[in-house]
Structures are given as C-alpha cells and as structure tokens.
Amino acid sequence: MTLTALRRDAPSGKADWLVIFLHGYGSNGADLMTFADYWQGSMPNVAFVAPDGLHEAKDGGFRWIGKRPAGDPKLYDDAVEAAPDLHAFIDGELSRVGLDASRLALVGFSQGTVMALHLGLRREVAPAALLGYSGGLVGADRLSAEVTSKPPVMLVHGEQDQLAPLYGMMMSVKAMSEAGIVCQGVPLAGLGHAVNAEALIYGARFLLSAFAFREKHGV
C-alpha cells in the first residue's frame, strides 16, 4: 500500500536522521508535522515525514488500527495486521533519504504511539529512539518473546488523560523495563489527551540526546 505523506527536508540540506511521525485516531500526518515546526530549529540535520494512516476513520481523518477501549486484546491483532505496510513504508523512506535503519526515530501520538512501540521494538535494526505521547504498548505480555531491538524509549503522558489513562503508560514502562529496554515515563500534571509545549520540550531533548548517543556509540 502506498501511503500519502508530508515530507520536510533537513534544514541544513543534509539529513543525518529521519523522524517519522505516526498520528492518532481520526487525525492525519499534517497534525503531527506541526511538531517539526518546534523542533527543526534545534535539529538542522533531521528530515521529517508524517504519513496519513492506513485506513479512513469513521468520523473523519485516518487511523492505523481500530478504535477500541484501552486494554482490548484486539488492539494487538490490529497492530500485527498494520505492521507489514508500515515497516515497508519506513524502509522506503530511509532509502529515499539515503540513511540506514539505525538513524530512524519514530514519534507517535495515541494509537500512533501504539504503532511506534509495536514497530520499533520489532525492527531488525534498533531505531535511534522511540518517543510516544498519550499512548502505550499493546500485547505487553508478548513483548519479551517478540522483541528484536531495544532502542531507548520515552513516553510522555498527561496525568489528566481520560482517553488513555496514565496507568497504561506506567504499565508500558514496567513491561519494557522488564524486557531490558531503557525506558522513561514522563507524567505531566494538568495535561489531558494532548501534547503541549512542555511535552514537546521533553521530546526534543530526548531525541537530541538519543541521536548524540547513537552518533558516539553506534548501534
């Protein structure tokens, strides 16, 4: 499947890293590409890509997986079904900008976080970083058996999130830590199911740190 996507070249003219955004239910790539507006000033060597979801959402926009309650086991099945098309898209984008798979970061929001974690922890080559907002793992009980790469992970989550309660983020951090993944959860007071300036600052610092670490130490 060919995905529609917004693309933004590295401001310096040479991409050393690729950030791929994965949006939430009923949204689109343009929504998350706004993150690049905040980040690109401090990331001159980063190219950004924001695809629209694999499927249309019933109430407008796009989706990667079904709209199901948190903890529904069918979310895992949905993620497994969506994964091949997204892996192929990611590989195509890396090839397009001339980067190897270790120079990838996935950034998700809500069900985009679900997919970023599902994909990133099962890539052949570990991405440089996985950053998720307002979302978490599906199939946590299967992670230890299925994980093939262990990139650093940060999850940023509003304490007042009613759609994806903070508890899910905490359980995701616990499961990843138990699987040997370096993972940090950042709860933000007063924030709901959303991303604010504070969340974007945490994310930028994390990505820059992860890129610097990978540059110095390799995969």
C-alpha positions in Angstrom: 0.0 0.0 0.0 1.3 3.5 -0.9 0.8 6.0 1.9 0.2 9.7 1.4 2.7 11.6 3.5 4.1 15.1 4.2 7.9 15.4 4.0 10.2 18.1 5.2 13.9 18.0 4.3 16.6 18.7 6.8 17.1 22.5 7.1 20.9 22.0 6.6 20.3 20.3 3.3 21.8 17.0 4.6 19.8 14.6 6.6 21.7 12.6 9.2 18.5 11.4 10.9 14.9 10.6 9.9 11.9 11.2 12.2 8.7 9.6 11.2 5.5 10.7 12.9 2.5 8.4 13.5 -0.7 10.3 14.3 -3.7 9.4 16.4 -7.2 8.1 15.5 -9.1 10.5 13.2 -6.1 12.7 12.6 -3.6 12.9 9.8 0.1 13.5 9.1 -0.3 17.2 9.0 -1.3 17.3 12.6 2.0 15.8 13.8 4.1 17.6 11.3 3.4 20.7 13.4 5.9 19.2 15.9 8.6 19.8 13.4 7.8 23.5 13.5 9.0 23.5 17.1 11.9 21.1 16.7 13.6 21.8 13.4 15.5 24.8 14.7 17.5 22.6 17.0 17.6 19.7 14.6 19.1 21.1 11.4 20.2 17.6 10.2 16.9 15.9 10.7 14.4 15.1 7.9 10.7 14.7 9.0 8.0 12.5 7.4 4.4 12.4 8.5 2.2 9.8 6.7 -1.6 9.6 6.8 -3.0 6.4 8.3 -3.6 3.1 6.5 -7.4 3.4 6.9 -10.0 6.1 6.9 -11.6 6.7 10.3 -15.4 6.5 10.5 -15.7 10.1 11.9 -13.1 11.7 9.6 -9.4 11.6 9.2 -7.3 8.4 9.3 -6.4 5.6 11.6 -3.7 2.9 11.9 -5.7 0.4 14.0 -9.3 0.1 15.3 -10.9 2.4 17.8 -11.1 0.1 20.8 -11.0 0.5 24.6 -7.6 0.6 26.2 -6.5 -2.9 27.1 -8.7 -4.6 24.4 -6.6 -7.6 23.1 -7.8 -6.9 19.6 -5.6 -3.8 19.5 -2.6 -6.2 19.4 -4.1 -8.1 16.5 -4.7 -4.8 14.7 -1.1 -3.7 15.2 0.2 -7.0 13.9 -2.0 -6.6 10.8 -0.9 -3.0 10.2 2.8 -3.7 10.8 4.0 -5.0 7.4 2.7 -2.0 5.4 4.3 0.4 7.9 7.6 -1.4 8.0 7.7 -1.2 4.2 6.9 2.5 4.3 9.6 3.1 6.9 12.2 1.2 4.8 11.2 3.1 1.7 11.6 6.5 3.5 15.0 5.5 4.8 16.1 4.6 1.3 14.7 7.8 -0.1 16.8 10.0 2.2 19.8 7.6 2.0 20.0 6.6 5.6 20.5 3.2 7.3 17.9 1.9 9.7 19.9 2.9 12.8 19.2 6.6 12.0 15.5 6.4 12.4 13.3 7.7 15.2 9.6 7.0 15.5 7.3 9.6 17.2 3.7 8.7 17.9 0.6 10.2 19.5 -2.1 8.0 21.0 -2.6 5.0 18.6 0.4 6.3 16.7 2.4 5.6 19.9 0.9 2.1 19.9 2.3 1.5 16.4 5.6 3.3 17.1 6.3 0.9 20.0 5.0 -2.2 18.2 7.1 -1.5 15.1 10.2 -0.1 16.8 10.7 -2.9 19.2 10.4 -5.4 16.4 12.7 -3.8 13.8 15.7 -5.8 12.5 18.0 -2.8 13.4 17.2 -0.8 16.5 16.0 2.7 15.8 17.9 5.5 17.5 14.8 6.4 19.6 11.1 5.8 20.1 9.1 8.7 21.5 5.4 8.3 22.4 2.7 10.7 23.6 -0.5 9.7 25.2 -0.2 6.0 24.4 1.4 2.8 25.3 2.1 -0.9 24.5 -0.4 -3.4 23.3 0.3 -7.1 23.9 2.7 -6.3 26.7 2.6 -10.0 27.8 4.1 -10.9 24.4 6.9 -8.4 24.4 9.7 -10.4 25.9 9.2 -13.2 23.4 8.9 -10.9 20.4 11.3 -8.0 21.0 14.1 -7.9 18.4 15.6 -4.5 19.0 16.0 -2.4 22.1 16.1 1.3 21.3 15.7 3.9 24.1 12.1 4.8 24.7 10.4 7.9 26.3 6.7 8.0 26.9 5.2 11.4 27.8 1.6 11.3 29.2 -0.8 13.7 30.7 -1.9 12.9 34.3 -5.5 14.1 33.4 -5.7 11.9 30.2 -9.2 10.4 30.2 -9.0 8.6 26.9 -5.7 6.8 27.6 -5.3 6.8 31.4 -1.8 7.3 32.9 -1.9 3.8 34.3 -1.4 2.4 30.8 1.8 4.4 30.4 3.1 3.2 33.8 2.4 -0.5 32.9 4.1 0.0 29.5 7.2 1.4 31.1 7.2 -1.6 33.5 6.9 -4.1 30.7 9.6 -2.6 28.6 12.0 -2.3 31.5 11.4 -5.9 32.4 12.3 -6.8 28.8 15.6 -5.0 29.1 14.6 -1.8 27.2 15.9 1.5 28.5 12.6 3.4 29.0 11.4 6.5 30.8 7.9 7.7 31.5 7.2 11.4 32.0 3.8 12.2 33.6 2.7 15.8 33.1 0.4 17.5 35.6 -2.7 19.1 34.3 -2.4 17.7 30.8 -5.1 15.6 29.2 -5.0 13.6 25.9 -2.9 16.2 24.2 0.6 17.5 23.6 1.7 20.9 24.9 4.9 23.0 24.8 6.3 21.2 27.9 5.8 17.8 26.3 7.5 19.0 23.1 10.5 20.2 25.1 10.9 16.9 26.8 10.6 15.1 23.4 13.1 17.3 21.7 15.7 16.9 24.5 15.2 13.1 24.4 15.6 12.8 20.6 18.7 15.0 20.6 20.2 13.0 23.4 19.4 9.7 21.7 20.9 11.0 18.4 24.1 12.1 20.1 24.4 8.7 21.9 23.9 6.8 18.7 26.4 9.0 16.9 29.0 8.3 19.5 28.4 4.7 20.3 26.7 3.3 17.1 24.0 0.6 17.2 
